Amino acid sequence: MTTESSHMTTKAIAWPDPSSVVISTGHKTYKTPDGIMHGTTRVIKVLGLSTEALVRWSANVERAAVLEAAETVLAQSRGMTTPKDFTAAVEKAIGPAKQHQREMQKAGDIGTEIHQAISDFLRIGTMPKGSRDEVDWALMAFDEWWAKSKLKSIRTEQPVWDKALGYAGTIDLVAENQQGQLGVIDFKTSKGIYDDHHLQVAAYLHAGSNFAPLEWAQIVRLPKNVEDPKFEVKPLGAMYDRQLTRSQLMEAFAGALAAYKVLVAK
């Protein structure tokens, strides 16, 4: 739900009505008053910037699942006479769905719940209790960051688009800083803040500037387990090994969008 804070600045004008935008499953497309737009998150995936980390994580999860299944089967292996019997039993113990797929679905559900809880808090001022420990851990980190940020919530879950380039996205939070400047906050529940996150947020900032004078952006990563105890904040373009400008990020995003239109979009 998109909300307007009682602190709404006079700068924040002409925000589009969320009810005028229809978002497809998976944010593949946005049907806006200016036509159908490509979803930003889908566009970014064409670059494959997070693929290496995802493959490494998937392999580690599957390895752990196979070893655990093998231990279980070995402990119950009476009556098995061939290696094939053992292999078949291990495969049955793992199940038809790959373990990393189950973990990704769980992580996606947790991320969705965290985003919804934050949106509810910014709208009504009360932090709901999560359905699991991972959610509550992330919300505790958000609460700490929010108190330190001194920001004012202006809009949440705000759809924006750029007619000229033909893409759209949903801003997690439009906020006002202590200098009265409007900016974009994007919340992440991933293991890190990756290069493609910066492209995504730059695209939101560019599209949102069609509706209000947005001047800054931050990516806020919230932890989901006790081994990762603190939130992480990066200003737009502040990558681990370099600093990119807003225009450089948009140049890269425009290239991804062109590739997406040719290779993926129907």
C-alpha positions, 0 to 999 in steps of 0.5 A: 500500500502506498501512503503519504506521511503527515510530514509530506513536503511541498516538493513531493507533488504529482505522485501517481495513484498506485491504483492506476498501475497493474503489476504482473506476477513477478513484476515482469510488466507494469500497466501504467497510464502511459502504457505497458512498461518493463519491470526493473527487477526483470530487466536487471536479471539479463546482466547476470551480475549475481549469478556467480554468487547464486551458483556458489550458494546453490552448490553449497546448499545442495552439497549439505543436503546430499551429505545429510541425506546420505547419512540418514540413508546409511543409518537405515541401510539394512537390505540394500545390496547395490550402490544403485539401491543406496543412490536411489534411497539418497535421491528419495530422501532429498525429495523431488524439489532441490534443496536450494529451490526450497531455501530460495522460496523460504528466503523469498517468503521471509523477504516479502514478509519483512518488506510488508512489515516495514511498510505497515510500520511506516504507515501506522507507526506500530511494528508487527511481530514476524511469523518467524525469528528471521523476520523479527531479527531483520525488523530489529535491525530496521528499527535500529537503523530507522531511529538513527536515520532521522528520516521522515517517511513520505511514500511507501511501495510507490510505483514509478515509471519512465515513458521515454525508456519504457520501464517501471518499478516500485520504490520501497520508501521515499523519504525526506532527510533533515535537509528537506531533500527527497530520496529513495530507500531500497531495502534488501534482505540478501547476503550483501549489496551487489552491483545490480542493486545499485543499477536497480535503485538508480533506475528507481531514482530516475523514474521517480524524478519524473514525479518529484525532485529526488536528490539522493538514494540509499540501499539498506540491507537488513540481516536475517540471522544472528551471524549477520547482526548489523544492518548495512547502508550504502549510498547509491553508487558506492560499490565495494571497489569503486564509486559510480555516478548516477549517470554512469549507473543509468547508462549501464541500466539503459544498456541492460534494458536494450538487451532485455528488449531484444533477448527476453521481452516478448 
